[in-house]
Amino acid sequence: MNDVKRKKAMLTTVDNPFNPFTEYDKWYAFDVQKGYHTCSLLATVAKTSLELSEEDYENAIDAAIDEIVKENVSGMYKKIYEDEDIRGRGS
């Protein structure tokens, strides 16, 4: 069993002023209103399965976030961490 606590990360857009960790409903409403559908994009890219362990599932989501940010043609997406202050920052 792995006792190392990993930092939780989420995918967001550079213009979304809401923190998806603490203001998820507002973050989601902004995302959908802008037509980004970030959660759907992440679900499409992530290679997950109901058969994965929780750790493997989290690794798959994290890898998908990294892939989206790496292939970020529009420049809209960024990876943020749970303990990160996103207000007042650019990308």
C-alpha positions in Angstrom: 0.0 0.0 0.0 1.3 3.4 -1.0 1.2 5.8 2.0 2.6 8.8 0.0 -0.1 11.4 -0.3 -0.2 12.9 -3.8 -1.3 16.4 -4.6 -4.7 16.4 -6.2 -4.9 18.2 -9.5 -7.7 19.3 -11.8 -8.0 20.6 -15.3 -9.3 24.1 -15.8 -9.2 27.0 -18.3 -7.1 30.1 -18.0 -10.1 32.4 -17.9 -12.2 30.6 -15.4 -12.1 32.7 -12.2 -13.5 29.9 -10.0 -11.6 27.2 -8.1 -12.9 23.8 -9.1 -11.8 22.4 -5.7 -13.8 24.9 -3.6 -16.3 26.4 -6.0 -17.1 23.5 -8.2 -20.7 24.5 -9.1 -19.7 28.0 -10.1 -16.6 26.7 -11.9 -18.7 24.1 -13.8 -21.4 26.7 -14.8 -18.8 29.1 -16.1 -17.1 26.2 -18.1 -20.3 25.0 -19.7 -21.5 28.6 -20.4 -18.3 29.3 -22.3 -18.8 26.0 -24.3 -15.5 24.4 -23.0 -17.0 21.3 -21.5 -13.7 20.5 -19.8 -15.1 17.6 -17.8 -16.3 15.9 -21.1 -13.0 16.5 -22.7 -11.2 14.9 -19.7 -13.6 12.0 -19.8 -12.9 11.5 -23.5 -9.1 11.6 -23.2 -8.7 9.6 -19.9 -8.2 5.9 -20.3 -10.2 4.7 -17.3 -12.2 1.6 -16.5 -14.4 0.4 -13.6 -11.9 -2.3 -13.1 -9.1 0.1 -12.1 -8.1 0.5 -8.5 -8.6 4.0 -7.1 -4.9 4.7 -7.4 -4.8 3.6 -11.0 -7.9 5.6 -11.8 -6.4 8.7 -10.3 -3.2 8.1 -12.3 -5.2 7.8 -15.5 -7.0 11.1 -14.8 -3.7 12.8 -14.0 -2.1 11.4 -17.2 -5.1 12.7 -19.2 -4.8 16.2 -17.7 -1.1 16.2 -18.6 -1.9 15.1 -22.1 -4.5 17.8 -22.6 -2.2 20.5 -21.2 0.7 19.3 -23.4 -1.4 19.2 -26.6 -3.0 22.5 -25.6 -3.4 24.0 -29.1 -5.8 26.8 -28.0 -3.7 27.7 -24.9 -6.9 27.5 -22.8 -6.2 24.6 -20.5 -4.0 24.5 -17.4 -3.4 22.0 -14.6 -4.0 23.4 -11.1 -3.4 21.8 -7.7 -5.7 21.7 -4.7 -3.5 24.0 -2.5 -2.9 26.5 -5.3 -4.3 30.0 -5.1 -5.7 30.6 -8.6 -7.1 34.1 -8.1 -5.2 37.0 -9.5 -3.0 34.8 -11.7 -2.6 34.4 -15.4 -1.8 31.0 -16.8 
